[in-house]
Amino acid sequence: MQLQIQLSIVCPVVSSVMRYISETMHNPLTDLLQIHVPVIAAPMAGISGPGVAAAVAKAGGLGLIGAGYIEPDRLTSIYNAALQQLSSTAEANGAVGVGLNNFACSQVITS
């Protein structure tokens, strides 16, 4: 509950700042990732969920979801939740992605 309240206060401010940055910053990274601002949200497992990723993408950056040790089915539903939040607005200027934990991936592949 407290996190939702904080995000509702922070996200409009971040969006305004990132909108200003997008008007003044353009570089090869923004071209490569097809985003409007050179901002990438860190994929921190347990923290960077669909809400944070969608908020960053709405503001023009790349919002990454922290996958950590999440099972594939759960990760798919989290990713789809982020996409659904993006599709509900016309302001999406960025992208959403998933940050994978290489150690966790190698554990799954080798076992």
C-alpha positions as CSV (number, residue, x, y, z in Angstrom):
1,M,0.0,0.0,0.0
2,Q,2.7,2.5,1.0
3,L,4.7,1.6,-2.2
4,Q,1.7,2.3,-4.3
5,I,1.2,5.7,-2.7
6,Q,4.9,6.6,-3.2
7,L,4.7,5.5,-6.9
8,S,1.6,7.6,-7.5
9,I,3.5,10.7,-6.2
10,V,6.9,9.9,-7.8
11,C,5.8,8.7,-11.3
12,P,4.2,12.0,-12.4
13,V,7.3,13.9,-11.4
14,V,9.6,11.4,-13.1
15,S,7.4,11.6,-16.2
16,S,7.7,15.4,-16.3
17,V,11.4,15.3,-15.9
18,M,11.9,12.6,-18.5
19,R,9.6,14.4,-20.9
20,Y,11.9,17.5,-20.6
21,I,15.0,15.2,-21.1
22,S,13.5,13.6,-24.2
23,E,13.2,17.0,-25.8
24,T,16.8,17.8,-25.2
25,M,18.7,14.5,-25.3
26,H,19.1,12.2,-28.3
27,N,21.9,9.8,-28.8
28,P,22.9,6.4,-30.3
29,L,21.5,4.5,-27.2
30,T,18.1,6.0,-27.7
31,D,18.2,5.1,-31.4
32,L,19.4,1.5,-30.7
33,L,16.7,0.8,-28.1
34,Q,14.0,2.9,-29.8
35,I,13.3,4.9,-26.7
36,H,13.0,8.7,-26.2
37,V,15.2,9.2,-23.1
38,P,18.5,7.5,-22.2
39,V,17.1,6.0,-19.0
40,I,17.1,2.3,-18.2
41,A,15.4,1.1,-15.0
42,A,17.6,-1.5,-13.2
43,P,16.0,-5.0,-13.2
44,M,16.0,-5.5,-9.4
45,A,14.3,-8.8,-8.5
46,G,11.4,-8.2,-6.1
47,I,11.4,-4.4,-6.7
48,S,11.3,-3.8,-10.4
49,G,7.9,-5.2,-11.2
50,P,5.3,-4.4,-13.9
51,G,4.3,-1.0,-12.4
52,V,7.8,0.4,-12.3
53,A,8.7,-1.0,-15.7
54,A,5.5,0.5,-17.2
55,A,6.1,3.9,-15.5
56,V,9.6,4.2,-16.9
57,A,8.4,3.1,-20.4
58,K,5.5,5.6,-20.3
59,A,8.1,8.3,-19.5
60,G,10.2,7.3,-22.5
61,G,12.8,5.0,-21.1
62,L,13.5,1.3,-20.9
63,G,11.7,-0.3,-18.0
64,L,13.3,-3.7,-17.1
65,I,11.5,-6.2,-14.9
66,G,13.8,-8.1,-12.5
67,A,13.3,-11.8,-13.1
68,G,15.6,-13.2,-10.5
69,Y,14.4,-16.7,-9.8
70,I,10.9,-16.3,-11.0
71,E,9.3,-19.3,-12.7
72,P,8.7,-18.8,-16.5
73,D,4.9,-18.9,-16.2
74,R,4.9,-16.2,-13.5
75,L,7.4,-14.1,-15.4
76,T,5.1,-14.3,-18.5
77,S,2.2,-13.0,-16.4
78,I,4.3,-10.2,-14.9
79,Y,5.5,-9.1,-18.4
80,N,2.0,-9.2,-19.7
81,A,0.8,-7.1,-16.8
82,A,3.4,-4.4,-17.7
83,L,2.4,-4.5,-21.4
84,Q,-1.3,-4.2,-20.4
85,Q,-0.5,-1.1,-18.3
86,L,1.3,0.4,-21.4
87,S,-1.6,-0.4,-23.7
88,S,-4.0,1.5,-21.4
89,T,-2.3,4.8,-22.2
90,A,-1.3,6.7,-25.4
91,E,1.8,8.1,-23.6
92,A,4.0,5.1,-24.0
93,N,7.2,6.4,-25.5
94,G,9.6,3.7,-24.3
95,A,9.9,-0.1,-24.0
96,V,9.6,-2.9,-21.4
97,G,12.0,-5.7,-21.1
98,V,13.2,-8.4,-18.7
99,G,16.5,-8.6,-16.9
100,L,17.5,-12.2,-16.4
101,N,19.9,-13.6,-13.8
102,N,22.5,-15.5,-15.6
103,F,23.4,-17.6,-12.6
104,A,19.8,-18.6,-12.2
105,C,19.5,-19.4,-15.9
106,S,22.5,-21.6,-15.9
107,Q,21.1,-23.5,-12.8
108,V,17.9,-24.3,-14.7
109,I,19.7,-25.3,-17.9
110,T,22.2,-27.6,-16.2
111,S,19.7,-29.3,-13.8
